Structures are given as structure tokens and as C-alpha cells.
Amino acid sequence: MTKHALSFALLLSAIISLACAPRAMRGGAGTENPDMDRPAMSTTLDKSDIDYLVDQNLGGLYDSRFWRGEVTSNEQLPAIAIWPIENATSEHLEDQMLTLLSSMETSLVNSGEVQVIARARQAALAREIGVQQGAAYDAAQAATLGRQLGAKYFVTGKLTAVDERLQKTRRLQYSLFVQILEVETGLVKFQHETARSKALKR
């Protein structure tokens, strides 16, 4: 094989290798693939689902009589803490639950109408009294933790899912319940539910 033929064969091999290699893409606003995140890839909760569930529930909170009457009319910004949201589904959603909690925290902070107790500080105290990540709300533990944190209210909630299968189709109907509870009394000051469905056809 001549030198030129060998060079051509190597070049052709490199081109074929590049053509077959995995291609990474960047998506989202300001990229060549702005709609990359739009299609669902599975029945698991994705960022779009989490954003929807949080926006709908906290939008309901900000429009509620409780928020307008007891929170925004208060001369001092009340302190609020986020109790771990319980994952009551059969799905393994550890990363998604952390994203959900962070999104809720961000929305509350940006409302400018409450003081939000940092979850890192809250987590340290929660471990001291034995509260596990994703634990169901417990009034006695919440009262203890709330007093130590100086919180007036807790945001808590539960993520549930109804799992249905018909022939080759699976549908998961997720529901996020959000409650605001007064630490001292345990009274439910606000409650809201938002649903999101995902389906996969094989």
C-alpha cells in the first residue's frame, strides 16, 4: 500500500469512527436545542414535572387567604422551615425529592415575604432529634424542631402515585400534597394538591 493510500485509509477510518461515536448535545434556552427537555423519556418524575408540581402548589399558596391574611400582612417576616417531603410512591426518587425541596425553598425565598430557614441547618437539627430524610410529618418532633429553629410555620407534604398498567401501556399519576402547619398549634393553615401523569407505551 502506498503512502498516500495508507493516509487516505487512516483518514477514512477516523471519519467513520467519528460518525459512529456518541454525540453529546446541549439543550435548553439559548442553545440549538431549546426544546430538548420537553419530551418525556420515562414515567419517572423529571425536572419539567417537578417545576409544574411546585409552581402549581406554591402558586396556590401565594394566592390563598392564609398567605394574604397572615403572612403578607405581618409586620415581621415569619420564619418558615421545610419539613422533608414524604415519598409515598414505590419509585426510587431520592434525587428528584432533593430537587423538589430545593425548588420549593427557592420559590419561598424569592417571594420575599417569609424568612426561610436554611435546609442545611434544619437537617443538622433534624438528625439530632432523629428525623430521617423523607420522613412523614410527626407533630411532636416538628414542635421540638420548630422551637429550636425559631420557625412559626412548617411546609410539609407527600408525593403519591397511582400506578396503572393496561396491556403494553403503563401510566403513573403523581400527586403532590403540600401543607402549611403552624408549629405551636399543629393547625393546618393551608393545603393544596397538584397532579401530573406520565405514561409509557411499549
Backbone as CSV, one residue per row, in Angstrom:
resi,resn,N_x,N_y,N_z,CA_x,CA_y,CA_z,C_x,C_y,C_z
1,MET,0.858,-1.189,0.000,0.000,0.000,0.000,0.895,1.241,0.000
2,THR,0.565,2.195,-0.867,1.375,3.400,-0.969,1.135,4.285,0.232
3,LYS,2.032,5.262,0.370,1.932,6.200,1.500,0.637,6.989,1.439
4,HIS,0.257,7.431,0.211,-0.992,8.204,0.043,-2.225,7.344,0.330
5,ALA,-2.148,6.085,-0.136,-3.279,5.173,0.102,-3.453,4.889,1.590
6,LEU,-2.330,4.716,2.285,-2.375,4.485,3.732,-2.951,5.693,4.469
7,SER,-2.533,6.892,4.085,-3.046,8.122,4.705,-4.547,8.257,4.475
8,PHE,-4.992,7.927,3.261,-6.415,8.019,2.930,-7.220,7.010,3.761
9,ALA,-6.661,5.797,3.895,-7.358,4.765,4.673,-7.478,5.164,6.138
10,LEU,-6.425,5.754,6.688,-6.468,6.209,8.082,-7.475,7.340,8.267
11,LEU,-7.482,8.276,7.290,-8.435,9.389,7.343,-9.870,8.880,7.271
12,LEU,-10.114,7.931,6.359,-11.453,7.351,6.206,-11.883,6.632,7.483
13,SER,-10.936,5.910,8.095,-11.233,5.200,9.342,-11.591,6.174,10.461
14,ALA,-10.856,7.292,10.524,-11.123,8.305,11.551,-12.497,8.930,11.349
15,ILE,-12.867,9.208,10.090,-14.176,9.804,9.789,-15.292,8.853,10.184
16,ILE,-15.118,7.552,9.857,-16.142,6.551,10.202,-16.283,6.435,11.724
17,SER,-15.139,6.466,12.426,-15.168,6.389,13.897,-15.902,7.574,14.495
18,LEU,-15.641,8.768,13.965,-16.311,9.964,14.469,-17.805,9.915,14.200
19,ALA,-18.171,9.376,13.026,-19.587,9.304,12.655,-20.344,8.357,13.571
20,CYS,-19.646,7.306,14.050,-20.298,6.305,14.895,-20.209,6.629,16.387
21,ALA,-19.378,7.602,16.738,-19.177,7.928,18.150,-20.407,8.614,18.729
22,PRO,-20.664,8.422,20.035,-21.782,9.137,20.676,-21.593,10.645,20.534
23,ARG,-22.696,11.338,20.348,-22.632,12.786,20.167,-23.358,13.466,21.316
24,ALA,-22.628,14.242,22.075,-23.235,14.985,23.182,-23.921,16.228,22.638
25,MET,-25.043,16.576,23.248,-25.796,17.762,22.830,-26.129,18.600,24.051
26,ARG,-26.210,19.883,23.841,-26.610,20.797,24.901,-28.012,21.290,24.583
27,GLY,-28.892,21.294,25.583,-30.267,21.715,25.357,-30.703,22.804,26.306
28,GLY,-31.848,23.393,26.015,-32.404,24.442,26.858,-32.348,25.791,26.177
29,ALA,-32.858,26.792,26.855,-32.904,28.145,26.295,-31.504,28.622,25.926
30,GLY,-31.399,29.268,24.759,-30.125,29.814,24.320,-29.213,28.817,23.642
31,THR,-29.713,27.607,23.367,-28.913,26.594,22.670,-29.589,26.242,21.359
32,GLU,-28.921,25.365,20.577,-29.500,24.931,19.301,-30.636,23.925,19.495
33,ASN,-30.827,23.467,20.733,-31.899,22.512,21.039,-32.759,23.031,22.193
34,PRO,-33.491,24.143,21.971,-34.243,24.744,23.087,-35.349,23.855,23.644
35,ASP,-35.834,22.889,22.851,-36.940,22.031,23.301,-36.479,20.647,23.736
36,MET,-35.172,20.499,23.995,-34.651,19.173,24.350,-35.328,18.587,25.574
37,ASP,-35.658,19.415,26.565,-36.226,18.908,27.818,-37.730,18.670,27.741
38,ARG,-38.340,19.046,26.614,-39.801,18.934,26.525,-40.301,17.490,26.478
39,PRO,-39.738,16.611,25.642,-40.272,15.241,25.582,-39.998,14.459,26.865
40,ALA,-40.962,13.641,27.277,-40.747,12.748,28.426,-39.943,11.541,27.964
41,MET,-38.977,11.113,28.780,-38.149,9.964,28.424,-38.518,8.715,29.212
42,SER,-39.314,8.882,30.270,-39.727,7.743,31.087,-40.931,8.169,31.915
43,THR,-41.412,7.241,32.752,-42.520,7.570,33.654,-42.024,8.165,34.968
44,THR,-40.708,8.280,35.129,-40.140,8.877,36.342,-40.317,10.387,36.296
45,LEU,-40.446,11.003,37.456,-40.533,12.456,37.518,-39.269,13.075,36.952
46,ASP,-39.432,14.065,36.052,-38.279,14.804,35.548,-38.386,16.260,36.005
47,LYS,-37.420,17.082,35.573,-37.376,18.478,36.037,-38.635,19.238,35.640
48,SER,-39.147,18.968,34.445,-40.368,19.636,33.989,-41.554,19.308,34.897
49,ASP,-41.672,18.034,35.291,-42.755,17.612,36.189,-42.616,18.280,37.554
50,ILE,-41.393,18.306,38.066,-41.145,18.915,39.375,-41.475,20.399,39.347
51,ASP,-41.022,21.096,38.297,-41.318,22.525,38.173,-42.820,22.764,38.173
52,TYR,-43.564,21.920,37.441,-45.017,22.072,37.364,-45.668,21.855,38.727
53,LEU,-45.302,20.771,39.404,-45.901,20.468,40.703,-45.625,21.562,41.726
54,VAL,-44.389,22.056,41.747,-44.022,23.114,42.697,-44.726,24.422,42.344
55,ASP,-44.706,24.807,41.075,-45.330,26.071,40.654,-46.825,26.090,40.966
56,GLN,-47.504,24.981,40.695,-48.949,24.934,40.924,-49.285,24.975,42.410
57,ASN,-48.539,24.220,43.210,-48.825,24.192,44.645,-48.473,25.512,45.322
58,LEU,-47.300,26.061,45.021,-46.918,27.310,45.675,-47.645,28.501,45.084
59,GLY,-48.052,28.395,43.821,-48.924,29.436,43.266,-50.239,29.499,44.025
60,GLY,-50.776,28.314,44.354,-51.995,28.256,45.172,-51.770,28.826,46.556
61,LEU,-50.583,28.573,47.117,-50.248,29.125,48.438,-50.219,30.648,48.407
62,TYR,-49.535,31.218,47.422,-49.389,32.677,47.363,-50.716,33.392,47.094
63,ASP,-51.668,32.666,46.505,-52.990,33.246,46.231,-53.988,32.983,47.354
64,SER,-53.578,32.228,48.369,-54.515,31.791,49.400,-54.840,32.903,50.403
65,ARG,-55.973,32.737,51.056,-56.392,33.676,52.108,-55.397,33.669,53.258
66,PHE,-54.860,32.475,53.577,-53.862,32.376,54.646,-52.641,33.244,54.331
67,TRP,-52.098,33.112,53.138,-50.875,33.839,52.778,-51.118,35.348,52.773
68,ARG,-52.225,35.749,52.167,-52.519,37.179,52.078,-52.938,37.762,53.423
69,GLY,-53.577,36.911,54.256,-54.074,37.410,55.528,-53.082,37.336,56.671
70,GLU,-52.325,36.232,56.765,-51.438,36.029,57.913,-49.954,36.251,57.609
71,VAL,-49.574,36.106,56.358,-48.155,36.205,56.028,-47.795,37.587,55.517
72,THR,-48.419,38.010,54.442,-48.030,39.295,53.832,-48.448,40.494,54.670
73,SER,-49.450,40.326,55.542,-49.894,41.449,56.368,-49.098,41.564,57.669
74,ASN,-48.210,40.605,57.905,-47.414,40.589,59.125,-46.282,41.612,59.030
75,GLU,-46.119,42.413,60.081,-45.059,43.424,60.071,-43.676,42.783,60.046
76,GLN,-43.532,41.688,60.771,-42.265,40.952,60.756,-42.407,39.737,59.853
77,LEU,-41.388,39.471,59.044,-41.440,38.313,58.158,-41.415,37.035,58.997
78,PRO,-42.467,36.217,58.919,-42.466,34.976,59.710,-41.421,33.993,59.199
79,ALA,-40.850,33.225,60.122,-39.854,32.212,59.747,-40.564,30.924,59.362
80,ILE,-40.110,30.346,58.265,-40.741,29.127,57.760,-39.655,28.099,57.474
81,ALA,-39.934,26.835,57.766,-38.988,25.745,57.509,-39.682,24.681,56.680
82,ILE,-38.893,23.944,55.914,-39.459,22.896,55.068,-39.164,21.538,55.688
83,TRP,-40.227,20.870,56.127,-40.099,19.519,56.642,-39.847,18.596,55.448
84,PRO,-39.092,17.503,55.618,-38.879,16.595,54.486,-40.204,16.167,53.855
85,ILE,-40.291,16.266,52.529,-41.485,15.820,51.812,-41.429,14.299,51.725
86,GLU,-42.495,13.643,52.144,-42.515,12.179,52.169,-42.708,11.622,50.763
87,ASN,-41.854,10.693,50.381,-42.031,9.975,49.119,-42.861,8.732,49.415
88,ALA,-44.171,8.808,49.149,-45.074,7.693,49.427,-45.341,6.875,48.163
89,THR,-44.497,7.032,47.144,-44.620,6.226,45.930,-43.754,4.979,46.067
90,SER,-43.841,4.090,45.092,-42.977,2.905,45.070,-41.719,3.170,44.250
91,GLU,-41.577,4.399,43.756,-40.447,4.765,42.915,-39.255,5.219,43.769
92,HIS,-38.056,4.986,43.275,-36.845,5.485,43.936,-36.567,6.884,43.386
93,LEU,-36.872,7.900,44.195,-36.845,9.287,43.701,-35.985,10.193,44.587
94,GLU,-34.879,9.656,45.098,-34.060,10.444,46.024,-33.606,11.763,45.402
95,ASP,-33.054,11.706,44.193,-32.569,12.927,43.541,-33.716,13.881,43.221
96,GLN,-34.824,13.307,42.766,-35.978,14.146,42.428,-36.545,14.841,43.656
97,MET,-36.555,14.139,44.808,-37.090,14.752,46.024,-36.202,15.902,46.483
98,LEU,-34.890,15.747,46.329,-33.979,16.842,46.685,-34.194,18.045,45.772
99,THR,-34.411,17.776,44.480,-34.684,18.863,43.533,-35.993,19.553,43.875
100,LEU,-36.999,18.773,44.243,-38.301,19.331,44.614,-38.172,20.248,45.830
101,LEU,-37.453,19.771,46.859,-37.255,20.577,48.064,-36.496,21.869,47.754
102,SER,-35.474,21.771,46.916,-34.697,22.961,46.557,-35.547,23.959,45.777
103,SER,-36.405,23.454,44.897,-37.283,24.335,44.123,-38.286,25.046,45.022
104,MET,-38.823,24.323,46.008,-39.756,24.940,46.948,-39.051,26.006,47.776
105,GLU,-37.850,25.681,48.241,-37.078,26.623,49.044,-36.776,27.894,48.237
106,THR,-36.369,27.725,46.979,-36.053,28.867,46.114,-37.264,29.766,45.920
107,SER,-38.413,29.156,45.665,-39.636,29.935,45.457,-40.010,30.729,46.701
108,LEU,-39.910,30.094,47.869,-40.253,30.776,49.119,-39.289,31.919,49.413
109,VAL,-37.993,31.678,49.196,-37.001,32.736,49.413,-37.284,33.919,48.488
110,ASN,-37.535,33.621,47.220,-37.737,34.682,46.228,-39.059,35.412,46.380
111,SER,-39.979,34.838,47.164,-41.241,35.555,47.415,-40.979,36.829,48.208
112,GLY,-39.907,36.831,49.022,-39.559,37.990,49.833,-40.520,38.251,50.975
113,GLU,-41.409,37.288,51.260,-42.450,37.520,52.260,-42.302,36.656,53.505
114,VAL,-41.300,35.781,53.497,-41.006,34.946,54.668,-39.494,34.840,54.824
115,GLN,-39.081,34.500,56.046,-37.692,34.129,56.283,-37.625,32.613,56.187
116,VAL,-36.803,32.115,55.286,-36.711,30.668,55.079,-35.477,30.142,55.798
117,ILE,-35.697,29.200,56.694,-34.590,28.611,57.443,-33.842,27.646,56.530
118,ALA,-32.534,27.836,56.416,-31.715,27.025,55.518,-31.882,25.544,55.827
119,ARG,-32.043,24.744,54.785,-32.254,23.318,54.985,-31.027,22.621,55.565
120,ALA,-29.847,23.165,55.326,-28.635,22.558,55.896,-28.677,22.633,57.420
121,ARG,-29.051,23.805,57.951,-29.162,23.970,59.411,-30.303,23.106,59.951
122,GLN,-31.381,23.107,59.216,-32.539,22.325,59.621,-32.203,20.831,59.643
123,ALA,-31.460,20.364,58.631,-31.104,18.945,58.545,-30.237,18.523,59.722
124,ALA,-29.311,19.396,60.125,-28.430,19.075,61.256,-29.243,18.903,62.533
125,LEU,-30.177,19.818,62.773,-31.018,19.704,63.967,-31.968,18.509,63.862
126,ALA,-32.452,18.261,62.654,-33.372,17.138,62.456,-32.691,15.816,62.799
127,ARG,-31.425,15.695,62.408,-30.687,14.471,62.732,-30.523,14.300,64.240
128,GLU,-30.372,15.416,64.942,-30.213,15.361,66.397,-31.434,14.762,67.088
129,ILE,-32.615,15.058,66.533,-33.829,14.520,67.170,-34.371,13.292,66.428
130,GLY,-33.571,12.800,65.445,-33.913,11.529,64.801,-34.881,11.613,63.651
131,VAL,-34.992,12.756,62.985,-35.871,12.876,61.820,-35.097,12.441,60.580
132,GLN,-35.641,11.461,59.860,-34.984,10.955,58.664,-35.429,11.735,57.429
133,GLN,-34.530,11.783,56.407,-34.893,12.399,55.136,-36.092,11.668,54.549
134,GLY,-37.121,12.416,54.159,-38.307,11.812,53.571,-39.272,11.246,54.597
135,ALA,-39.067,11.576,55.874,-39.937,11.039,56.928,-41.309,11.701,56.895
136,ALA,-42.320,10.950,57.312,-43.659,11.517,57.430,-43.667,12.550,58.552
137,TYR,-44.525,13.537,58.404,-44.606,14.608,59.399,-45.053,14.039,60.740
138,ASP,-44.346,14.419,61.788,-44.674,13.990,63.142,-44.813,15.245,63.998
139,ALA,-45.997,15.454,64.564,-46.298,16.707,65.275,-45.354,16.952,66.448
140,ALA,-45.058,15.910,67.227,-44.193,16.087,68.403,-42.772,16.451,67.982
141,GLN,-42.238,15.735,66.997,-40.892,16.043,66.511,-40.859,17.434,65.876
142,ALA,-41.932,17.766,65.138,-41.986,19.066,64.469,-42.001,20.200,65.475
143,ALA,-42.743,20.037,66.556,-42.804,21.086,67.568,-41.430,21.294,68.207
144,THR,-40.740,20.190,68.501,-39.385,20.281,69.078,-38.437,20.962,68.114
145,LEU,-38.450,20.502,66.873,-37.562,21.064,65.862,-37.918,22.515,65.569
146,GLY,-39.212,22.791,65.489,-39.668,24.156,65.190,-39.217,25.158,66.242
147,ARG,-39.301,24.774,67.517,-38.860,25.678,68.588,-37.357,25.931,68.497
148,GLN,-36.589,24.887,68.217,-35.142,25.052,68.108,-34.758,25.913,66.911
149,LEU,-35.535,25.821,65.846,-35.246,26.596,64.638,-35.798,28.020,64.711
150,GLY,-36.766,28.236,65.596,-37.439,29.530,65.648,-38.444,29.699,64.533
151,ALA,-38.969,28.583,64.022,-39.915,28.626,62.907,-41.340,28.808,63.404
152,LYS,-42.095,29.625,62.703,-43.518,29.794,63.007,-44.360,28.775,62.229
153,TYR,-43.903,28.458,61.003,-44.632,27.521,60.146,-43.696,26.466,59.569
154,PHE,-44.274,25.310,59.285,-43.595,24.267,58.534,-44.307,24.066,57.207
155,VAL,-43.523,23.930,56.147,-44.065,23.431,54.885,-43.809,21.932,54.904
156,THR,-44.821,21.152,54.669,-44.650,19.709,54.610,-45.511,19.163,53.489
157,GLY,-45.440,17.881,53.276,-46.242,17.319,52.195,-45.902,15.880,51.917
158,LYS,-46.507,15.389,50.857,-46.363,13.987,50.495,-46.496,13.857,48.981
159,LEU,-45.639,13.017,48.410,-45.752,12.688,46.986,-46.300,11.275,46.881
160,THR,-47.428,11.120,46.182,-48.033,9.801,45.995,-48.107,9.499,44.500
161,ALA,-48.377,8.253,44.171,-48.521,7.875,42.765,-49.485,6.705,42.641
162,VAL,-50.352,6.782,41.640,-51.230,5.665,41.279,-50.626,5.040,40.030
163,ASP,-50.290,3.763,40.126,-49.607,3.047,39.046,-50.609,2.127,38.361
164,GLU,-50.837,2.350,37.064,-51.785,1.529,36.310,-51.109,0.935,35.084
165,ARG,-51.510,-0.290,34.730,-50.971,-0.950,33.548,-52.117,-1.560,32.755
166,LEU,-52.070,-1.369,31.451,-53.055,-1.955,30.546,-52.309,-2.418,29.305
167,GLN,-52.275,-3.743,29.129,-51.516,-4.343,28.031,-50.068,-3.824,28.048
168,LYS,-49.655,-3.065,27.049,-48.263,-2.611,26.976,-48.086,-1.163,27.438
169,THR,-49.104,-0.601,28.047,-49.022,0.783,28.491,-48.991,0.862,30.013
170,ARG,-48.067,1.665,30.524,-48.003,1.932,31.956,-48.228,3.417,32.178
171,ARG,-49.094,3.748,33.131,-49.350,5.142,33.463,-49.156,5.359,34.957
172,LEU,-48.408,6.402,35.294,-48.221,6.803,36.684,-48.845,8.176,36.872
173,GLN,-49.743,8.272,37.833,-50.379,9.551,38.153,-49.814,10.031,39.490
174,TYR,-48.919,11.014,39.406,-48.282,11.563,40.599,-49.146,12.683,41.181
175,SER,-49.213,12.731,42.511,-49.885,13.832,43.201,-48.965,14.367,44.284
176,LEU,-48.786,15.678,44.287,-48.006,16.334,45.344,-48.964,17.102,46.240
177,PHE,-49.020,16.687,47.508,-49.822,17.375,48.521,-48.878,18.292,49.298
178,VAL,-49.270,19.531,49.445,-48.469,20.478,50.223,-49.338,21.053,51.339
179,GLN,-48.787,21.104,52.543,-49.478,21.697,53.696,-48.576,22.725,54.351
180,ILE,-49.211,23.752,54.919,-48.516,24.672,55.814,-49.108,24.448,57.192
181,LEU,-48.259,24.111,58.152,-48.706,23.838,59.513,-48.096,24.847,60.468
182,GLU,-48.919,25.311,61.393,-48.431,26.215,62.425,-47.702,25.381,63.474
183,VAL,-46.468,25.746,63.773,-45.624,24.937,64.652,-46.239,24.780,66.033
184,GLU,-46.660,25.859,66.656,-47.135,25.812,68.050,-48.431,25.040,68.216
185,THR,-49.349,25.191,67.260,-50.679,24.589,67.414,-50.868,23.314,66.610
186,GLY,-50.057,23.116,65.570,-50.248,21.969,64.689,-51.403,22.140,63.725
187,LEU,-52.023,23.348,63.734,-53.154,23.591,62.840,-52.705,23.635,61.385
188,VAL,-53.542,23.055,60.499,-53.291,23.131,59.063,-53.783,24.495,58.586
189,LYS,-52.863,25.340,58.155,-53.215,26.692,57.717,-53.468,26.758,56.215
190,PHE,-52.920,25.794,55.488,-53.099,25.757,54.033,-52.858,24.330,53.557
191,GLN,-53.623,23.939,52.530,-53.432,22.618,51.934,-53.764,22.691,50.457
192,HIS,-52.954,22.023,49.642,-53.157,22.074,48.195,-52.638,20.785,47.579
193,GLU,-53.230,20.390,46.458,-52.796,19.186,45.751,-52.706,19.476,44.262
194,THR,-51.645,18.977,43.642,-51.473,19.094,42.200,-51.075,17.728,41.660
195,ALA,-51.628,17.367,40.489,-51.356,16.063,39.892,-50.625,16.206,38.558
196,ARG,-49.871,15.173,38.232,-49.144,15.117,36.962,-49.097,13.662,36.532
197,SER,-49.450,13.376,35.277,-49.475,12.000,34.775,-48.348,11.764,33.784
198,LYS,-47.790,10.544,33.848,-46.768,10.098,32.895,-47.189,8.729,32.379
199,ALA,-46.974,8.474,31.094,-47.322,7.180,30.522,-46.214,6.698,29.609
200,LEU,-46.063,5.383,29.530,-45.057,4.772,28.669,-45.719,3.607,27.934
201,LYS,-45.648,3.657,26.603,-46.220,2.597,25.773,-45.093,1.839,25.104
202,ARG,-45.078,0.532,25.306,-44.002,-0.297,24.723,-44.441,-0.921,23.415
